[in-house]
Amino acid sequence: MNNDLELLLKLQVIDYDIGELERSKEYLPDMMSNLRREIDETSDNLGTTKTALDEAKVNQKNLELDITTREQSLQKYQQQMMSIKTNKEYDALVAEIDTIKEHISTAETELIETIDNITELEKSLSEHSEKMAQIEGNNKKQLDILQNKVDTIGDKMSDKMTARKDVASSIPRPTLSIYERVRRGKGGTVVVVVKKRACGACYKALTPKKVQEIKKADKIHTCDNCGRLMFWDEEESN
């Protein structure tokens, strides 16, 4: 393979690595933000469930106290029935007893529903706690890894730029100019392998004469259609 072509391929790999480092400056913070958001959302769900459970338990105690208090009142009124002397007093006491019984029935129904709710909330709290532990552990490990990558981007970029400068300085200026022009205009891969006797980028068919010239590898050849630099590889080009 032509020495200049080898240098161009090496330069292309370096440029790809530089591009990945540039892109990582954008997507790494986004990834870290998503991981933190997942931790916060899971923590909020856990906190909301715990608050709901605490409130349900307080409500249970209040209902139990209310039922106990009303049952005591009911017993008191029922005992008073023994000493009733008039129909008016009897009717009034019966009405009061019926009201208390209705309140107790309603409270008992609400108490059953509250106890069922507490059971579900305790189950949900356990699930949220387990999920929180798992997500917090996994995400914090990922955050440490990503933070390390963020912290080392600068040094890696500096190394790549130094390597690029060294390689680029060894490539003839006219050839390097072609490479840079195509890279700015097309982006992505600049130096492509011939595939099935066509440009490996735009798939424009090559003439037999062009194929033979590329095979010689005595100079750099460009695609007449897309302008990319082409080379021949026996394993991939046939």
C-alpha positions, 0 to 999 in steps of 0.5 A: 500500500502507498505510504501516503495512503497508510498515513491517511488511514492512520489519520482517519482513525485518529480523527474518528477517535477525536470525533468520539471524544467530542461527542462524548462531551455532549452525551456523557453529561446527558447519560449522567443526568439520566442516571441521577434523575432515575435515582431521584425519581425512585427516591421520590416514589419511595418517599411518597409511599412511606408518607402514605403508609405513615398517614394510613397508620395514623388514620388506623389509630384514629379510627380505632380510637373513635370506634372505642370511644363510641362503643363506650358511649353506646354501652353508657346509653344502653345502660341508661335504657334501664332507667327511662321513664317516658316515651320521649326520653326513650325515643331520644335515646334510641335515636342517639344509639342508632346514630352511634351505631351508624358511626361505628359501622361507617368507621369499621368499614373505613378501618377495614379499608385502611388496614387493607391499604396499609398491607398494600402500601407495606408491600409497595414500600418493600418493593420500592426499597429494594428497587431503590437499593438496586438502582442507587448501587448500579447507577452510582457505579455507572456515574463513577465510571462516566465521571472518570471518562469526563475527567480524562477527556481533556488528556485524551483529546490532547494526546490525540491532537498531538498524534494527529499533528505528527501524522499530518506533518508526514503527509504531503500538503496537496494530499492532506488538503484533499483529505481535509477538504473531503472531511469538511464537506462529507464528514465521516469516512474519507478514505474508503476501500473499493468494494465490488469494483465500486467506491466504498462510500457512494457505490459509484462503479469504477471503470476497469482502467480506474480499478487497475490504477488503484490496484497499483497504489502508486498514487492517491486516487479519488472518486469522480462522484463523491471525491473520497480517497480510495484504496484496494484491498484484496480481501474486501475489494473483489 
